[in-house]
């Protein structure tokens, strides 16, 4: 095959593979947090409310504790509500998928710019294309693309990439700070878009402040990178302070103590990296508990992992041809700062959070493979069987992830399938048990529902929503005494919430 034909054929094949991988997800239902942010959120039902989204965080959710400041996300949901004439999941999924395809286009240009500045080899652009395909079909991304409200992750990441592509390909626009506009747009959708600023600093340090190889010292490169990224850093700081001001006091991201959340995150990073390599334990809701002490073995495993990966990044930063590896690792760590550091969230980890970190981790992984192939270039140049084997391995990787994506799409199709999967993988999670029990109650299997509710009660005896649903269940089972006791428990544990009184 001629080299001039190889690229468009591979590009077309990858686009088809991505479309086929997600072809079965467009009718998937609203799930989990979609209920309060979309289904029960009256604010999105009128486009005339859009200006209020930017001044009133309570318009983002029907639950006060979930009313973080994300007006751009609420706007996207309102637009899709209007386009569908109501709650039509297919309309939401189409919009999200179109933006995902656009992200793939930007990702290729982002990878390609780094590739050609790190290697003079003719395969650099093809490697960038294959890396893009690897990310687009990666099964872990299905956790974000299927989860409608988490379009916040995919869209804010899209804006980060757009900022980088503008910076890379339009240097004349830098004086006008045009590259910062996507970060601002992404911030209004989800605040982790502000990580564009430190990522830009690392990008400049690795790729744009080197001069000829070895001609510029580390201190000079650091200062040049700081000067180049200073406008982004200042703007990101200002936007973060603005976000804090606009987020209401009743927003309650977590009851986990900050220290316990922090010491759990090193091992969470091990889990995320493991899921990047082999995403077979993806779940919508985990049953992990935060660590209680630094003496836990998992803390030391996590610290050892961070040190090892950080060491690889430092070594890789020394040479031009290995700097994409250093950048990918640095991106992985920096992109996880909002969710895996001193800012506790309700779940110590969630698999949809890896969408943004995996963007450049795939760059590091694909570049590593490319360098290994280059080391044995003579073998591949003279052996057709070796080239066929390499091609087969690449195809197997892509097809395997595409198949995994199709399977995760099926899991996200209905509440019953999603929560069955969560119960199997997170059997100690009372919320997963509750939600799966509700699906059984809705289909009339009251005995099964009662069993799941009782298991959940043993794990979380003060869980008010659990007792509300126990009361509903006992009511339909004509067991009024037990229903009354369950509702009283719900009131006891959440006497300031309207839900127990309503039911």
Buried (B, 14 or more C-beta within 10 A) or exposed (E): EEEEEEEEEBBEEBBEBBEEBBEBBBEBBBBBBBBBBBBEBEBBEEEEBBEBBBEBBBBBBBBBBBBBBBBBBBBBBBBBBBEBEEBBBEBBBBBBBEBBEBBBEBBBBBBBBBBEBBBEBEBBBBBBBBBBBBBBBBBBBBBBBBBBBBBBBBBBBBBBBBBBBBBBEEEEEBEEEBBBBBBBBBBBBBBBBBBBBBBBBBBBBBBBBBEEEEEEEEEEBBEBBBEBBEBBBEBBEEBBEEBEEBBBEEBBEBEBEEBBBBBBBBBBBBBBBEBBEEBEEBBBBBBBEBBEEEEBEBBEEBBEBBEEBBEBBEEBBEEBBBBBBBBBBBBBBBBBBBBBEEBBBEBBBBBBBBBBBBBBBBBBBBBBBBBEBBEEEEEBEEEEEBBEEBEEEBEEBBEEBBEBBBBBBBBBBBBBBBBBBBBEBBEBBBBBBBBBBBBBBEEEBBEBBBBBBEBBBEBBEEBBBBBBBBBBBBBEBEBEEBBEBBBEBBBEBBEEBEEBEEB
